[in-house]
Amino acid sequence: MALFLSGCLYSVHHFNTGVLMPAGHSQATLGVGRQPQWHCRNYHTDSTLAAHACNENDSGLEAARKSDIFKGSFNYRLGLKDRWGPFPGAEMEWHVEAPTGPVTMEFAMNLALPTGNPAPTPASFHHKLGAGWGIGAWADNSFFMEYAASKSVGRPLFFGNLRGTYLATQLNQVLGGDFSAPLPSHRILVFQAGLGLLYRLPDWPVAPDFLIPQFNLTLPQVPAGDLKFKRSDVPPVQWDMNFGFGWAF
């Protein structure tokens, strides 16, 4: 189980709106989308080449090719405090997403930031700052910080978020390297930006309480798997369109 929940790759289902759950309340969100898969293909035989980097020779017969597979996630948030010092709220967050080589598990703490609205006036603008870590499968773990903000316009809630991740070592980044030292480490910074819309649904029994379409951008893109790619093999930016739905209780 520990190995199964130890993926090195970043997550992309970022449904954080900047609105924290009240103390004692929680929210569960299911996410679906697609995961890009990159392969080395030989144009003459159309066979997969996994022994070396793409475009390694000068013949021009090898190139990286992309396919898409289904991706899913589960996110759980629990409100801890309605006020913690200067912060008007605190919550914990747990996120699982797959496939990410194979599964990424993240833990985070989120703190609400002041909105400037005098109490008890309700605020239509919310924002938060979060920090957490993801379990790495190789030599180290991933660490990230995220800012999210949202604005209510009637029933819809428009939101955006920014995340910086000090990504755990990917196995393909150290293949062929110096293994004289145990667990060689090669970490990189990855930046992500997301935009989305949370739409609150009527209070129907069993049915989800909200729907979330979300668009996410990742730079630089890090291909999943143990195949080694050159920088010119894959685009520098990864685009993801995700869809979430969930319940608050």
Salt bridges, closest charged atoms under 4 A:
ASP46 OD1 - ARG41 NH2 3.50
ASP46 OD1 - ARG65 NH1 3.00
GLU56 OE1 - HIS52 ND1 3.40
GLU62 OE1 - HIS52 ND1 3.92
ASP68 OD1 - ARG34 NH1 3.86
ASP68 OD1 - LYS66 NZ 3.21
GLU91 OE2 - ARG77 NH1 2.62
GLU97 OE2 - LYS71 NZ 2.97
GLU97 OE1 - HIS95 NE2 2.78
GLU106 OE1 - ARG163 NH1 3.26
ASP140 OD2 - ARG187 NE 3.68
GLU146 OE1 - LYS128 NZ 2.98
GLU146 OE2 - ARG163 NE 3.37
ASP240 OD1 - ARG34 NH1 3.86
